[in-house]
Amino acid sequence: MSFLINNFVELTVTGLVLGAVYGLVALGYTLVYGVLQLINFAHSEVWMFGSFAAVWVTVAVGVAPGSALPVVIGVLLLALLAAMTVSGGVALLLERVAYRRLIRLDAPKLVALISAIGASFALAEIMGLRDRIVGWFGLRDDLDPYVRSARDNTRFRNPLETEGLFTVGGYTVTNVDVIIIVSAVVMMIALDQFIRRTRTGKGIRAVAQDSEAAALMGVNRNRIIRATFLVGGIMAGAAALLYLMRFGVTRWNAGFLLGVKAFTAAVLGGIGNVRGALLGGFVLGLAENYGSALIGSEWRDVVAFLLLVVILLFRPTGLLGESLGRARA
Amino acid sequence: MRFSVKTGVPLLAAALALTACGGTTGGDDDNASGGGDAGSCEDIAIGYFGALTGAAANLGINIRNGVQLAVDQFNEENADCQVGLEEYDSAGDPNQATGLATQAIGDDSVIGIVGPAFSGESDTAGPIFAEGGLPTISASATNPALSTNGWDTFHRILGNDDSQGPAAATYISDVLQAPSVFVVDDASAYGAGLAEIVNESLADAVVGEDTIQTGQTDFSATITAIRDSGAEAVFFGGYYAEAGLLVQQMRGAGVDATFVVADGVKDPGFIEAAGDAAEGTIITCPCLPPEEQQEFFTAFEEAFGSAPATYSAEAYDAANVMLEGIKEGNTDRESLLEWINDYSGEGITKQVSFDESGEVENISVWAYKVENGEIVADQEIETD
């Protein structure tokens, strides 16, 4: 207990950092659920592909740590763009291959769920077998820096050096901590405004509320569904870069655990609720850290999921509870 | 599942017995006891059992390549006795290991196994091999409890954690002279067992402990605890995937305690994941530095285009024990098992002979160090 109190600031900041990443990934689950009432279990792979895109950009550019600030910012922005593009692209592909036909045929939700799980495995294995796949095209040696040790951790050569900014309660908050938490909050606000104010955002809300009525009112449902997947994918891409800046490595199966946690965050905040996703992420990240500190790291998941169960017992719709459609936002 | 395994093994054993009978009565007048005839070598294989895919695949591939080299060299020298190599890729997963072990038992041609590679899978597959009478020599599983189960088929060709753990502790207290140590483990049969031994050996110097999970990527709570304890050394019992992440995040958080790990981390994958953060890491291993085995080193590099890595040489020795036995006419599981139990010979890593429980009798533990992105030999650790 005294350990928790003595290190409260450190545990809080690192918990928030982790929670910010959970929250951004959770957006993908919550948006798709809001519109389609489907859990897109392949969303973790959307994130994973984005993380590799960011890694590959740094490999291709080959920037050394300690470069001039404009170079560092340039490379990070390029990595962000690549991650968002790839994640958005994979999300769209997923919608096209794994969902569109099922949605059109009005297949039972369980069928779409299985389709998503299948797509998730396929995408993860493609990444894990990428060395052999490029081998089929005779490119194994040319692409070696991108595909070698395909089943192992791949390191993100972060151009930004971690630096302490200021010290609070014995913990030195780093530039990376600040960047991650601030970016997550800014992106959340931007997304919230997008859904509240833009035409597409209104469309998303309309389809979430009542897709048939929306169609009667002239909303192109398929276009809205695609937009939803795309936005979720872009957020996952951003989350991928932020994750790499803090945790430094990715792996073909890194999406699985993060996906489970992000999905949990989405449910915790109230699935279908955009603001709830980030709140759920923060709460989960903090609960994991405090739980680990109180009784040991092996209990972190027990504490986190116990909290989920307790919160859902008292608030079955999650912390914020409103669905995407009914939200005033 | 339980039902099928339980009934399946006796059935398989019965089937084996039947085919064996069929072989002797139906065959020609070959010397039934097998006296080194060329004909008795047909349809014989040894198996490699361990991870070829999955999070710690590199460790398994090193071992497979060692076995492969031994088999290839043997086949080249013995044109009249070609031995096959069967691969059982467990992905390092104890749950997959049981099915694969049953599969190996069911394959009559497989008369010996190099593996299982990891302690967890050895634990679940061990009883199946014992029941099927299929002799195994592990080149890497170091959990001490494995040899205490009474499996007469079990052997390992390297020192277990009862020698490695105290050696790591000796290094921390005598060489590093660290007054305070934080012990972390990954809850695996290997990692937790090793951490426990280090913990006991260091006793009062241990200022804190924590358990992480394999597959975990965020270690912030653990790192906070390490910082809070003020430890000057951190011992981690686990594999290279988590070790790389842990040390990288430790350094990122400004914790500069010496990172001490064991053989499960002795892999380039560790440095790949940790980058500069890996520098100065101490790795203990009950294995000789490869420079001590020039001839093997060259042959290995020629065959696979890379230098032999952790336990390649041990695997080579293990395979050679079996291959020599096959050459001497021990072409069924029972006689090969006997051969291994009585074996005494010079391997490239050590003088190889096994005691009653299947432990190798000669043990040495070395400390390695990460310097300029390479794992280099530091010194042999004196153990008593």
Interface residues (C-beta under 8 A of the other chain):
Chain A: F3 N6 N7 E10 L11 T14 G15 V17 L18 G128 S149 R151 D152 N153 T154 R155 R157 T162 G164 T172 F247 G248 V249 R251 N253 A254 F256 L257 L258 E288 N289 S292 A293 G296 S297 E298 R300 D301
Chain B: T53 G54 A55 A57 N58 A187 D210 T211 I212 Q213 G215 Q216 T217 D218 F219 S220 A221 T222 T224 A225 R227 D228 A241 G244 L245 Q248 Q249 G252 G254 G269 E272 A273 A274 G275
